[in-house]
């Protein structure tokens, strides 16, 4: 019995050491850069950049040279950090990206929670069958809450 345990433990130890060495020697520098860019993004998965989430956008920035100024939730600070990391010029937030915030017409809200469930950053508060409201400081302006609203009580207001 002890022989079996020691054999399995030895195999696991050797496999672990082998994987550790392989990860050090076979790591992809480009993959590491994608990870660094992804870590700098706000992880709101709002798709305002035109990609389905932060990881695909980070991959496109590194591998395809996509512009670094397409992330409204990240803002100027993220653009500056990306420019420094990638050795690119810092650009202002893309002009097609107008920072905005969702607004709920509370007199029309039926409390269905569809908008709340769609919000990737939990910027919508309210209970089922009760009025909902937006926490403006948390809203990224992704517009993901607009489409699911069955009574069209959500609109987008540009930030000043």
Backbone as JSON Lines, residues from 0, in Angstrom:
{"i":0,"aa":"X","n":[0.82,-1.18,0.0],"ca":[0.0,0.0,0.0],"c":[0.88,1.26,0.0]}
{"i":1,"aa":"X","n":[1.9,1.28,0.86],"ca":[2.78,2.45,0.92],"c":[3.56,2.62,-0.37]}
{"i":2,"aa":"X","n":[3.85,1.52,-1.01],"ca":[4.58,1.57,-2.27],"c":[3.76,2.31,-3.33]}
{"i":3,"aa":"X","n":[2.48,2.02,-3.37],"ca":[1.58,2.67,-4.34],"c":[1.48,4.18,-4.07]}
{"i":4,"aa":"X","n":[1.37,4.52,-2.8],"ca":[1.27,5.94,-2.44],"c":[2.55,6.68,-2.79]}
{"i":5,"aa":"X","n":[3.7,6.1,-2.48],"ca":[4.97,6.73,-2.79],"c":[5.19,6.83,-4.3]}
{"i":6,"aa":"X","n":[4.76,5.83,-5.04],"ca":[4.91,5.85,-6.5],"c":[4.07,6.97,-7.1]}
{"i":7,"aa":"X","n":[2.82,7.08,-6.68],"ca":[1.94,8.14,-7.21],"c":[2.45,9.52,-6.81]}
{"i":8,"aa":"X","n":[2.91,9.66,-5.56],"ca":[3.44,10.94,-5.1],"c":[4.69,11.32,-5.9]}
{"i":9,"aa":"X","n":[5.55,10.35,-6.18],"ca":[6.76,10.61,-6.97],"c":[6.41,11.05,-8.39]}
{"i":10,"aa":"X","n":[5.46,10.37,-9.01],"ca":[5.03,10.73,-10.36],"c":[4.46,12.15,-10.37]}
{"i":11,"aa":"X","n":[3.64,12.48,-9.38],"ca":[3.05,13.83,-9.29],"c":[4.12,14.89,-9.11]}
{"i":12,"aa":"X","n":[5.12,14.6,-8.28],"ca":[6.21,15.55,-8.04],"c":[7.02,15.77,-9.32]}
{"i":13,"aa":"X","n":[7.36,14.7,-10.0],"ca":[8.14,14.82,-11.23],"c":[7.34,15.57,-12.3]}
{"i":14,"aa":"X","n":[6.05,15.25,-12.43],"ca":[5.21,15.94,-13.41],"c":[5.09,17.43,-13.07]}
{"i":15,"aa":"X","n":[4.93,17.75,-11.81],"ca":[4.84,19.15,-11.4],"c":[6.11,19.93,-11.7]}
{"i":16,"aa":"X","n":[7.26,19.33,-11.41],"ca":[8.53,19.98,-11.71],"c":[8.71,20.15,-13.22]}
{"i":17,"aa":"X","n":[8.31,19.13,-13.98],"ca":[8.41,19.22,-15.44],"c":[7.53,20.32,-16.0]}
{"i":18,"aa":"X","n":[6.31,20.44,-15.52],"ca":[5.42,21.5,-15.97],"c":[5.94,22.88,-15.58]}
{"i":19,"aa":"X","n":[6.51,22.98,-14.4],"ca":[7.06,24.26,-13.96],"c":[8.21,24.7,-14.86]}
{"i":20,"aa":"X","n":[9.11,23.79,-15.15],"ca":[10.23,24.11,-16.04],"c":[9.74,24.46,-17.44]}
{"i":21,"aa":"X","n":[8.78,23.72,-17.93],"ca":[8.25,23.97,-19.28],"c":[7.59,25.35,-19.35]}
{"i":22,"aa":"X","n":[6.86,25.73,-18.32],"ca":[6.19,27.05,-18.35],"c":[7.2,28.19,-18.34]}
{"i":23,"aa":"X","n":[8.33,27.99,-17.69],"ca":[9.36,29.03,-17.66],"c":[10.07,29.16,-19.0]}
{"i":24,"aa":"X","n":[10.35,28.04,-19.61],"ca":[11.15,28.04,-20.84],"c":[10.33,28.19,-22.11]}
{"i":25,"aa":"X","n":[9.05,27.88,-22.05],"ca":[8.22,27.91,-23.25],"c":[7.2,29.04,-23.23]}
{"i":26,"aa":"X","n":[7.32,29.96,-22.29],"ca":[6.32,31.02,-22.21],"c":[6.42,31.94,-23.43]}
{"i":27,"aa":"X","n":[5.26,32.38,-23.91],"ca":[5.19,33.25,-25.07],"c":[5.26,34.71,-24.62]}
{"i":28,"aa":"X","n":[6.2,35.44,-25.16],"ca":[6.31,36.85,-24.8],"c":[5.09,37.63,-25.24]}
{"i":29,"aa":"X","n":[4.54,37.3,-26.43],"ca":[3.35,38.0,-26.92],"c":[2.16,37.69,-26.02]}
{"i":30,"aa":"X","n":[2.03,36.44,-25.57],"ca":[0.95,36.06,-24.66],"c":[1.05,36.82,-23.35]}
{"i":31,"aa":"X","n":[2.28,37.0,-22.88],"ca":[2.48,37.76,-21.65],"c":[2.04,39.2,-21.84]}
{"i":32,"aa":"X","n":[2.31,39.77,-23.0],"ca":[1.93,41.15,-23.28],"c":[0.41,41.28,-23.34]}
{"i":33,"aa":"X","n":[-0.25,40.29,-23.94],"ca":[-1.71,40.3,-23.97],"c":[-2.25,40.3,-22.54]}
{"i":34,"aa":"X","n":[-1.66,39.48,-21.68],"ca":[-2.07,39.43,-20.27],"c":[-1.87,40.78,-19.58]}
{"i":35,"aa":"X","n":[-0.74,41.42,-19.84],"ca":[-0.47,42.72,-19.22],"c":[-1.49,43.76,-19.67]}
{"i":36,"aa":"X","n":[-1.79,43.78,-20.97],"ca":[-2.79,44.73,-21.49],"c":[-4.15,44.41,-20.89]}
{"i":37,"aa":"X","n":[-4.51,43.14,-20.86],"ca":[-5.8,42.74,-20.3],"c":[-5.92,43.15,-18.83]}
{"i":38,"aa":"X","n":[-4.84,43.01,-18.07],"ca":[-4.85,43.4,-16.66],"c":[-5.05,44.91,-16.48]}
{"i":39,"aa":"X","n":[-4.64,45.71,-17.46],"ca":[-4.8,47.16,-17.36],"c":[-6.22,47.62,-17.69]}
{"i":40,"aa":"X","n":[-6.95,46.8,-18.42],"ca":[-8.31,47.18,-18.8],"c":[-9.26,47.0,-17.62]}
{"i":41,"aa":"X","n":[-10.39,47.74,-17.61],"ca":[-11.26,47.77,-16.43],"c":[-12.09,46.5,-16.18]}
{"i":42,"aa":"X","n":[-12.1,45.57,-17.12],"ca":[-12.82,44.29,-16.96],"c":[-14.32,44.47,-16.77]}
{"i":43,"aa":"X","n":[-14.89,45.47,-17.44],"ca":[-16.35,45.65,-17.38],"c":[-17.07,44.8,-18.4]}
{"i":44,"aa":"X","n":[-16.35,44.27,-19.41],"ca":[-16.92,43.42,-20.45],"c":[-18.12,44.11,-21.11]}
{"i":45,"aa":"X","n":[-18.01,45.42,-21.32],"ca":[-19.14,46.21,-21.81],"c":[-19.25,46.23,-23.33]}
{"i":46,"aa":"X","n":[-18.23,45.84,-24.03],"ca":[-18.2,45.76,-25.5],"c":[-18.26,47.12,-26.2]}
{"i":47,"aa":"X","n":[-18.01,48.21,-25.49],"ca":[-18.02,49.53,-26.13],"c":[-16.87,49.71,-27.11]}
{"i":48,"aa":"X","n":[-15.83,48.92,-26.96],"ca":[-14.66,49.02,-27.85],"c":[-14.9,48.32,-29.18]}
{"i":49,"aa":"X","n":[-16.0,47.59,-29.28],"ca":[-16.3,46.84,-30.49],"c":[-15.91,45.38,-30.39]}
{"i":50,"aa":"X","n":[-15.38,44.97,-29.26],"ca":[-15.01,43.58,-29.01],"c":[-15.9,43.06,-27.89]}
{"i":51,"aa":"X","n":[-16.14,41.74,-27.84],"ca":[-17.08,41.2,-26.86],"c":[-16.63,41.28,-25.4]}
{"i":52,"aa":"X","n":[-15.4,41.65,-25.16],"ca":[-14.91,41.76,-23.79],"c":[-13.51,42.32,-23.77]}
{"i":53,"aa":"X","n":[-12.96,42.45,-22.58],"ca":[-11.64,43.04,-22.41],"c":[-10.53,42.16,-22.97]}
{"i":54,"aa":"X","n":[-10.62,40.86,-22.78],"ca":[-9.57,39.95,-23.27],"c":[-9.46,39.99,-24.8]}
{"i":55,"aa":"X","n":[-10.59,39.89,-25.54],"ca":[-10.46,39.99,-27.01],"c":[-9.91,41.34,-27.47]}
{"i":56,"aa":"X","n":[-10.28,42.42,-26.77],"ca":[-9.74,43.73,-27.12],"c":[-8.23,43.77,-26.87]}
{"i":57,"aa":"X","n":[-7.79,43.22,-25.73],"ca":[-6.36,43.19,-25.42],"c":[-5.59,42.39,-26.48]}
{"i":58,"aa":"X","n":[-6.15,41.28,-26.9],"ca":[-5.52,40.47,-27.94],"c":[-5.4,41.26,-29.24]}
{"i":59,"aa":"X","n":[-6.46,41.97,-29.61],"ca":[-6.45,42.76,-30.84],"c":[-5.44,43.91,-30.76]}
{"i":60,"aa":"X","n":[-5.33,44.53,-29.6],"ca":[-4.37,45.62,-29.42],"c":[-2.94,45.11,-29.63]}
{"i":61,"aa":"X","n":[-2.62,43.97,-29.06],"ca":[-1.26,43.43,-29.14],"c":[-0.99,42.79,-30.49]}
{"i":62,"aa":"X","n":[-1.89,41.95,-30.96],"ca":[-1.6,41.16,-32.16],"c":[-1.94,41.88,-33.46]}
{"i":63,"aa":"X","n":[-2.96,42.74,-33.45],"ca":[-3.4,43.39,-34.69],"c":[-3.12,44.89,-34.72]}
{"i":64,"aa":"X","n":[-2.55,45.43,-33.66],"ca":[-2.24,46.85,-33.63],"c":[-3.46,47.76,-33.55]}
{"i":65,"aa":"X","n":[-4.56,47.26,-33.0],"ca":[-5.78,48.05,-32.86],"c":[-5.51,49.24,-31.94]}
{"i":66,"aa":"X","n":[-6.21,50.34,-32.16],"ca":[-6.03,51.56,-31.37],"c":[-6.22,51.29,-29.88]}
{"i":67,"aa":"X","n":[-5.47,52.01,-29.07],"ca":[-5.55,51.83,-27.61],"c":[-6.54,52.78,-26.96]}
{"i":68,"aa":"X","n":[-7.26,53.55,-27.76],"ca":[-8.15,54.57,-27.19],"c":[-9.63,54.25,-27.41]}
{"i":69,"aa":"X","n":[-9.99,52.98,-27.34],"ca":[-11.37,52.58,-27.59],"c":[-12.13,52.14,-26.34]}
{"i":70,"aa":"X","n":[-11.6,52.41,-25.16],"ca":[-12.2,51.92,-23.91],"c":[-12.7,53.08,-23.04]}
{"i":71,"aa":"X","n":[-13.97,53.47,-23.21],"ca":[-14.5,54.56,-22.39],"c":[-14.45,54.31,-20.88]}
{"i":72,"aa":"X","n":[-14.77,53.09,-20.38],"ca":[-14.68,52.9,-18.93],"c":[-13.26,53.08,-18.4]}
{"i":73,"aa":"X","n":[-12.26,52.73,-19.2],"ca":[-10.87,52.89,-18.77],"c":[-10.42,54.33,-18.77]}
{"i":74,"aa":"X","n":[-10.96,55.1,-19.72],"ca":[-10.66,56.53,-19.79],"c":[-9.22,56.84,-20.13]}
{"i":75,"aa":"X","n":[-8.86,58.1,-19.91],"ca":[-7.54,58.6,-20.25],"c":[-6.41,57.92,-19.47]}
{"i":76,"aa":"X","n":[-6.7,57.55,-18.23],"ca":[-5.66,56.91,-17.41],"c":[-5.24,55.57,-18.02]}
{"i":77,"aa":"X","n":[-6.2,54.78,-18.45],"ca":[-5.9,53.49,-19.07],"c":[-5.17,53.68,-20.39]}
{"i":78,"aa":"X","n":[-5.59,54.66,-21.17],"ca":[-4.94,54.94,-22.45],"c":[-3.47,55.3,-22.21]}
{"i":79,"aa":"X","n":[-3.22,56.12,-21.21],"ca":[-1.84,56.54,-20.89],"c":[-0.99,55.34,-20.47]}
{"i":80,"aa":"X","n":[-1.55,54.46,-19.62],"ca":[-0.8,53.29,-19.17],"c":[-0.52,52.33,-20.33]}
{"i":81,"aa":"X","n":[-1.51,52.15,-21.22],"ca":[-1.3,51.29,-22.38],"c":[-0.24,51.87,-23.31]}
{"i":82,"aa":"X","n":[-0.27,53.18,-23.51],"ca":[0.73,53.83,-24.37],"c":[2.14,53.61,-23.82]}
{"i":83,"aa":"X","n":[2.28,53.74,-22.51],"ca":[3.58,53.54,-21.88],"c":[4.04,52.09,-22.04]}
{"i":84,"aa":"X","n":[3.16,51.15,-21.77],"ca":[3.51,49.73,-21.88],"c":[3.87,49.34,-23.3]}
{"i":85,"aa":"X","n":[3.1,49.81,-24.27],"ca":[3.28,49.37,-25.65],"c":[4.21,50.25,-26.46]}
{"i":86,"aa":"X","n":[4.66,51.36,-25.87],"ca":[5.55,52.26,-26.6],"c":[4.84,52.99,-27.73]}
{"i":87,"aa":"X","n":[3.57,53.29,-27.55],"ca":[2.79,54.0,-28.56],"c":[2.49,55.41,-28.07]}
{"i":88,"aa":"X","n":[2.03,56.24,-29.0],"ca":[1.63,57.6,-28.63],"c":[0.32,57.54,-27.85]}
{"i":89,"aa":"X","n":[0.22,58.38,-26.83],"ca":[-1.03,58.48,-26.08],"c":[-2.02,59.29,-26.9]}
{"i":90,"aa":"X","n":[-3.23,58.78,-27.03],"ca":[-4.27,59.43,-27.82],"c":[-5.43,59.79,-26.92]}
{"i":91,"aa":"X","n":[-6.21,60.79,-27.29],"ca":[-7.43,61.05,-26.52],"c":[-8.44,59.93,-26.79]}
{"i":92,"aa":"X","n":[-9.41,59.79,-25.92],"ca":[-10.47,58.8,-26.12],"c":[-11.08,59.01,-27.49]}
{"i":93,"aa":"X","n":[-11.31,57.92,-28.21],"ca":[-11.83,58.0,-29.57],"c":[-13.06,58.89,-29.64]}
{"i":94,"aa":"X","n":[-13.12,59.71,-30.67],"ca":[-14.23,60.65,-30.82],"c":[-15.56,59.94,-31.03]}
{"i":95,"aa":"X","n":[-15.51,58.71,-31.53],"ca":[-16.75,57.98,-31.7],"c":[-17.26,57.45,-30.37]}
{"i":96,"aa":"X","n":[-16.41,57.5,-29.36],"ca":[-16.79,57.03,-28.03],"c":[-17.2,58.23,-27.18]}
{"i":97,"aa":"X","n":[-18.49,58.5,-27.14],"ca":[-18.98,59.62,-26.34],"c":[-19.32,59.06,-24.96]}
{"i":98,"aa":"X","n":[-18.57,59.46,-23.93],"ca":[-18.88,58.96,-22.59],"c":[-20.31,59.35,-22.21]}
{"i":99,"aa":"X","n":[-21.06,58.35,-21.77],"ca":[-22.45,58.6,-21.4],"c":[-22.82,57.75,-20.2]}
{"i":100,"aa":"X","n":[-24.01,57.99,-19.7],"ca":[-24.51,57.26,-18.54],"c":[-25.99,56.95,-18.8]}
{"i":101,"aa":"X","n":[-26.43,55.8,-18.3],"ca":[-27.83,55.41,-18.45],"c":[-28.69,56.17,-17.46]}
{"i":102,"aa":"X","n":[-29.91,56.48,-17.88],"ca":[-30.88,57.16,-17.02],"c":[-32.19,56.4,-17.13]}
{"i":103,"aa":"X","n":[-32.82,56.11,-16.0],"ca":[-34.1,55.42,-15.98],"c":[-35.2,56.43,-15.69]}
{"i":104,"aa":"X","n":[-36.22,56.44,-16.53],"ca":[-37.42,57.24,-16.26],"c":[-38.21,56.45,-15.22]}
{"i":105,"aa":"X","n":[-38.05,56.84,-13.98],"ca":[-38.58,56.06,-12.87],"c":[-40.11,55.98,-12.87]}
{"i":106,"aa":"X","n":[-40.78,56.93,-13.53],"ca":[-42.24,56.87,-13.59],"c":[-42.73,55.76,-14.52]}
{"i":107,"aa":"X","n":[-41.87,55.3,-15.42],"ca":[-42.23,54.23,-16.35],"c":[-41.71,52.86,-15.92]}
{"i":108,"aa":"X","n":[-40.76,52.82,-15.02],"ca":[-40.12,51.57,-14.62],"c":[-41.13,50.64,-13.94]}
{"i":109,"aa":"X","n":[-41.16,49.37,-14.4],"ca":[-42.08,48.39,-13.83],"c":[-41.36,47.41,-12.89]}
{"i":110,"aa":"X","n":[-40.08,47.57,-12.73],"ca":[-39.32,46.73,-11.8],"c":[-39.12,45.31,-12.27]}
{"i":111,"aa":"X","n":[-38.94,45.12,-13.58],"ca":[-38.82,43.77,-14.14],"c":[-37.46,43.13,-13.9]}
{"i":112,"aa":"X","n":[-36.45,43.9,-13.58],"ca":[-35.06,43.49,-13.31],"c":[-34.28,43.06,-14.56]}
{"i":113,"aa":"X","n":[-34.84,43.19,-15.75],"ca":[-34.1,42.82,-16.96],"c":[-32.86,43.7,-17.13]}
{"i":114,"aa":"X","n":[-33.0,44.99,-16.86],"ca":[-31.85,45.9,-17.0],"c":[-30.79,45.58,-15.95]}
{"i":115,"aa":"X","n":[-31.23,45.31,-14.76],"ca":[-30.3,45.02,-13.67],"c":[-29.49,43.76,-13.98]}
{"i":116,"aa":"X","n":[-30.15,42.76,-14.55],"ca":[-29.46,41.52,-14.89],"c":[-28.48,41.71,-16.04]}
{"i":117,"aa":"X","n":[-28.73,42.67,-16.92],"ca":[-27.86,42.9,-18.07],"c":[-26.65,43.76,-17.73]}
{"i":118,"aa":"X","n":[-26.69,44.48,-16.64],"ca":[-25.61,45.41,-16.29],"c":[-24.36,44.66,-15.84]}
{"i":119,"aa":"X","n":[-23.23,44.82,-16.57],"ca":[-22.02,44.08,-16.22],"c":[-21.29,44.62,-14.99]}
{"i":120,"aa":"X","n":[-21.66,45.81,-14.52],"ca":[-20.94,46.41,-13.39],"c":[-21.83,46.67,-12.19]}
{"i":121,"aa":"X","n":[-23.03,46.12,-12.19],"ca":[-23.98,46.27,-11.08],"c":[-24.25,47.73,-10.73]}
{"i":122,"aa":"X","n":[-24.45,48.55,-11.76],"ca":[-24.73,49.97,-11.54],"c":[-26.22,50.25,-11.4]}
{"i":123,"aa":"X","n":[-27.05,49.22,-11.49],"ca":[-28.5,49.38,-11.38],"c":[-28.97,48.73,-10.1]}
{"i":124,"aa":"X","n":[-29.72,49.5,-9.33],"ca":[-30.25,48.97,-8.07],"c":[-31.76,49.04,-8.09]}
{"i":125,"aa":"X","n":[-32.37,48.11,-7.4],"ca":[-33.81,48.03,-7.3],"c":[-34.23,46.59,-7.12]}
{"i":126,"aa":"X","n":[-35.4,46.4,-6.58],"ca":[-35.9,45.05,-6.34],"c":[-36.99,44.71,-7.34]}
{"i":127,"aa":"X","n":[-37.28,43.42,-7.47],"ca":[-38.31,42.95,-8.39],"c":[-39.65,43.62,-8.06]}
{"i":128,"aa":"X","n":[-40.31,44.11,-9.08],"ca":[-41.6,44.8,-9.0],"c":[-41.52,46.17,-8.32]}
{"i":129,"aa":"X","n":[-40.31,46.67,-8.12],"ca":[-40.12,48.01,-7.57],"c":[-39.25,48.81,-8.52]}
{"i":130,"aa":"X","n":[-39.3,50.11,-8.37],"ca":[-38.56,51.01,-9.23],"c":[-37.05,50.74,-9.15]}
{"i":131,"aa":"X","n":[-36.37,50.92,-10.28],"ca":[-34.93,50.78,-10.35],"c":[-34.3,52.14,-10.62]}
{"i":132,"aa":"X","n":[-33.05,52.26,-10.27],"ca":[-32.32,53.5,-10.54],"c":[-30.87,53.16,-10.85]}
{"i":133,"aa":"X","n":[-30.19,54.12,-11.46],"ca":[-28.8,53.94,-11.88],"c":[-27.88,54.63,-10.87]}
{"i":134,"aa":"X","n":[-26.82,53.95,-10.49],"ca":[-25.76,54.59,-9.7],"c":[-24.83,55.21,-10.73]}
{"i":135,"aa":"X","n":[-24.97,56.51,-10.94],"ca":[-24.27,57.2,-12.04],"c":[-22.75,57.03,-11.96]}
{"i":136,"aa":"X","n":[-22.2,57.04,-10.77],"ca":[-20.74,56.94,-10.64],"c":[-20.23,55.55,-11.03]}
{"i":137,"aa":"X","n":[-21.08,54.55,-11.05],"ca":[-20.68,53.19,-11.41],"c":[-20.98,52.84,-12.87]}
{"i":138,"aa":"X","n":[-21.88,53.58,-13.5],"ca":[-22.31,53.28,-14.87],"c":[-21.18,53.57,-15.85]}
{"i":139,"aa":"X","n":[-20.91,52.61,-16.75],"ca":[-19.86,52.78,-17.75],"c":[-20.41,53.28,-19.08]}
{"i":140,"aa":"X","n":[-21.73,53.37,-19.21],"ca":[-22.32,53.84,-20.45],"c":[-22.32,52.81,-21.55]}
{"i":141,"aa":"X","n":[-22.31,51.55,-21.2],"ca":[-22.19,50.49,-22.21],"c":[-23.47,50.24,-22.99]}
{"i":142,"aa":"X","n":[-24.58,50.71,-22.52],"ca":[-25.89,50.59,-23.17],"c":[-26.43,49.17,-23.16]}
{"i":143,"aa":"X","n":[-25.83,48.24,-22.44],"ca":[-26.33,46.87,-22.41],"c":[-27.67,46.74,-21.69]}
{"i":144,"aa":"X","n":[-28.05,47.75,-20.92],"ca":[-29.32,47.71,-20.19],"c":[-30.48,48.24,-21.02]}
{"i":145,"aa":"X","n":[-30.21,48.94,-22.1],"ca":[-31.27,49.59,-22.88],"c":[-32.14,48.58,-23.61]}
{"i":146,"aa":"X","n":[-31.54,47.67,-24.32],"ca":[-32.29,46.72,-25.15],"c":[-33.22,45.8,-24.36]}
{"i":147,"aa":"X","n":[-32.78,45.25,-23.22],"ca":[-33.67,44.32,-22.51],"c":[-34.89,44.98,-21.85]}
{"i":148,"aa":"X","n":[-34.92,46.29,-21.72],"ca":[-36.03,46.98,-21.04],"c":[-37.32,46.86,-21.86]}
{"i":149,"aa":"X","n":[-38.34,46.2,-21.33],"ca":[-39.57,46.0,-22.11],"c":[-40.43,47.26,-22.24]}
{"i":150,"aa":"X","n":[-40.21,48.27,-21.43],"ca":[-41.03,49.47,-21.48],"c":[-40.25,50.69,-21.98]}
{"i":151,"aa":"X","n":[-39.05,50.49,-22.44],"ca":[-38.2,51.57,-22.99],"c":[-38.1,52.77,-22.06]}
{"i":152,"aa":"X","n":[-37.83,52.5,-20.8],"ca":[-37.7,53.61,-19.85],"c":[-36.25,54.01,-19.6]}
{"i":153,"aa":"X","n":[-35.31,53.4,-20.34],"ca":[-33.89,53.72,-20.16],"c":[-33.38,54.47,-21.38]}
{"i":154,"aa":"X","n":[-32.7,55.57,-21.11],"ca":[-32.07,56.34,-22.18],"c":[-30.63,56.64,-21.76]}
{"i":155,"aa":"X","n":[-29.86,57.08,-22.74],"ca":[-28.46,57.4,-22.46],"c":[-28.28,58.9,-22.48]}
{"i":156,"aa":"X","n":[-27.58,59.42,-21.46],"ca":[-27.31,60.85,-21.35],"c":[-25.8,61.06,-21.45]}
{"i":157,"aa":"X","n":[-25.34,61.94,-22.37],"ca":[-23.9,62.2,-22.46],"c":[-23.38,62.82,-21.17]}
{"i":158,"aa":"X","n":[-22.19,62.41,-20.77],"ca":[-21.55,63.02,-19.6],"c":[-20.91,64.32,-20.01]}
{"i":159,"aa":"X","n":[-20.97,65.28,-19.14],"ca":[-20.36,66.58,-19.43],"c":[-19.04,66.68,-18.73]}
